[in-house]
Amino acid sequence: MDLSRQIPLNGRLFLPAVGVSVIVGLFVYIKSRKRADVRKEEVLSLYDEIQLVKKEETLQTGCCSTTDKEGKGCCSSEPGITSKVVKIYFGTQTGNSQKFAYILQNKLHVLGFETEVSNLADLDPEDTLTEEAKNGHLCVFIVSTYTDGSPPESVAWFCKWLEESSTDFRVGRTFLKGLQYSVFGLGNSLYEQNYNTVAKNIDQWLSELDAERQFELGLGDENVVKSKNGSIENDFDVWSDKFSSKVGKALGKLEMDACSSEEEEMDTSKKKKKKKKCCGSTSCSSKKKNKKVEADEIVEENGYLSSDCGTDGDEDKLMDLEELGNVLGAAKKKLEENGLNGELKEMITPLLRESLTKQGYKLIGTHSGVKLCRWTKSMLRGRGGCYKHTFYGIESHRCMETTPSLACANKCVFCWRHHSNPVGTEWKWKMDPPEMIIKGALENHYKMIDIFKGVPGVLPEKLAEGMQVKHCALSLVGEPIMYPEINSFVRMLHDRQISSFLVTNAQFPDAIRSMDPCTQLYVSVDASTKSSLKKVDRPLFKDFWERFLESLKALGEKGQRTVYRLTLVKQFNVEEIEGYADLVKLGSPDFIEIKGVTYCGTSKASTLTMENVPWHEEVVKFSDELLSRIDGYALASEHEHSNCILIANKKFLIDNEWHTWIDYEKFQELIRAYYKTNGEKTFTSMDYVAKTPGWAVFGSNERGFDPNETKWKRKQTKKDVSGC
């Protein structure tokens, strides 16, 4: 058949035919591209999901896919590390970096290295680093990030010098050439933008001065939820193990499993080829027969995804998308099998457990604790009670101080817990049931009380009463209101006829609003302006000020007894009288406790000194000035020993007598009716008031000391600063 007669190449059908062909071709091409793009997006999404990061700059990651222009890559025939001397430098605020430095030293000693640990605060950066560069020593820097992404105070000069040198045109770009280094940082990912800023900067500045990075930057995360290995201690263990393994291999201290086995199995027929050394933990893949990647090679024991070893040929650097998808799918499955994908972690890490135990805490489950207050010990001896005894009539020897959440959303400068507790903005840990926490708290509390049997000065009748807890101060440490079952927890206290004093740090307004009645609800008001609150509380939330204000508003909506707790810190927040007056009007609390900050002695985590502690007269003066700016309040009580003042709403001044004390039996009656009616039968703070005794009223000769107790002056200078 003559096709030319069927489809003429000219004439009126030619252009339409060509047009249709072009349209069909474009349609097929676009559809195929879309399928490819979708497939590509699926693979990229899978990459993100399992955190596979293939960094192209091999010197930055410590990987060995290629060598650099000078032939210094870690897969080159010459090892990058040429000295047996390793210098370990630490920069610390609380001591963790120092602890990690000595752990690394022990690991390197086992491998035969000559090591030396030094504090960055004790060295001159220019003299030290230039000398290390001249000698070709390997230097490891273990540094923490402190407030607002700044370095610890002792490391500030080192960082300042290093930063200025890296940007100063008068300093040569090869100023630290010859220096070999690695960096590990300690930080908390909850601070997001400031996460491990110091370590990242040091790593960058050293590189810009031509120092040679020998191992990837390690980032330890104090946030156990985001930590790739469950805790900052585990992050360091994994990093330091890999670091030790690499430097050991570089010096011939460890066998190179994959590469050595390949050389031993090679044919002895003079076809041996000099192989490149591989720095990764996976097998060398220089041969095409080893091109297939297994899930075990990608997913390592610590949950990281790795591609340490590269390939020789360009063709081996590419993998079919379908094949890559299968490999990544297997890797993801292995992560899930290892329990590393989405498993809730425990709040209490081994380091935290060790620290809190040393401080006298009895830890309960995975996130709770209890500790014996010093005022409990004092009243067991008949030597006086705490300010709550004076202000509200609690029996200090029958009070249990505990918390269902050791975590907090702040790192306050005056925290007497040495910042050893975890931090967080929401609950992402394993959760223990409230029944278990209360049972554990009471058991541990009674054990601590029981120890006082036979102790000189302890009154038998007080000891017997102490074995029957009547009050619970939820103010030990952390943020109790973060605990998701806080309402159930408090209800179980009430079911046991135990009153509840709950303290919150004004960062969770919704939790305050949803809180069922407790005996007394506190909000810590540590500053009256946004800038000073950030300075004093060092909050995690970016919208901390808005949360703070909303928390005060939420407090004003509660019907039961509410309290503002103001902690005065000289040089931080004592000059903000007008701001405090505005905050009082915002939340209209029943009471305002104004207390001078307690000096806790030397603390690595705090810069406060005795100069920051106001005298009792200064606290009284502050209270008077505040009262001159607000209506409806007056000085009601004081506890001179605690350097504390109570301002009360004048509605508690009944018939010209203060009624700041609590009728605890009446409260239990009211709360039972509330629970029985599912919250329909409510009550107010005026429904369970009791008269304040004369000795507790402000201006009395006793200054808040119960005359039924015996005054006792401490002979030793060291103080137990615990107390609610």
Buried (B, 14 or more C-beta within 10 A) or exposed (E): EEEEEEEEEEEEEEEEEEEEEEEEEEEEEEEEEEEEEEEEEEBEEBBEEBEBEEEEEBBBBBBBBBBEEEEEBBBBEEBBBEBBBBBBBBBBBBBBBBBBBEBBBEBBEEBEBEBEBBBBBEBEBEEBBBBBBEEBBBBBBBBBBBBEBBBBEBBBBBBEBBBEBBEEEEBEEEBBEBBBBBBBBBBBBBBEEBBBBBBBBBBBBBBBBBBBBBBBBBBBBBBBBEBBBBBBBBBBBBBBBBBBBBBBBBBEBBEBBBBBEBEEEEEEEEEEEEBBBBBBBBBBBBEEEBBEBEBEBBBBEBBBBBBBBBBBEEEBEEEEEEEBBEBBEBBBBBBEEBEBBEEEBBBBBEBBBEBBEEBEBBBBBBBBBBBBBBBBBBBBBBBBBBBBBBBBBBBBBBBBBBBBBBBBBBBBBBBBBBBBBBBBBEBBBBBBEBEEBBEBBBEBBBEBBEEBEEEEEBBEEBBEBBEEBBBBBBBBBBBBBBBBBBBBBBBBBBEBBBBBBBBBBBBBBEBBBEBBBBBBBBBBBBBBBBEBBBBBBBBBBEEBBEBBBBBBBBBEEBEBBBBBBBBBBBEBBBEBEEBBBEBBBBBBBBBBBBBBBBBBBEBBBBEBEEEBBBEBEBBBEBBEBBBEEBEEBBBBBBBBBBBBBBBBBEEBBEEEEBBBBBBBEBBBBBBBEBBEEEEEEEBBBBBBBBBBBEBBBBEBEBBBBBEEBEEEEEEEEEEEEBBB
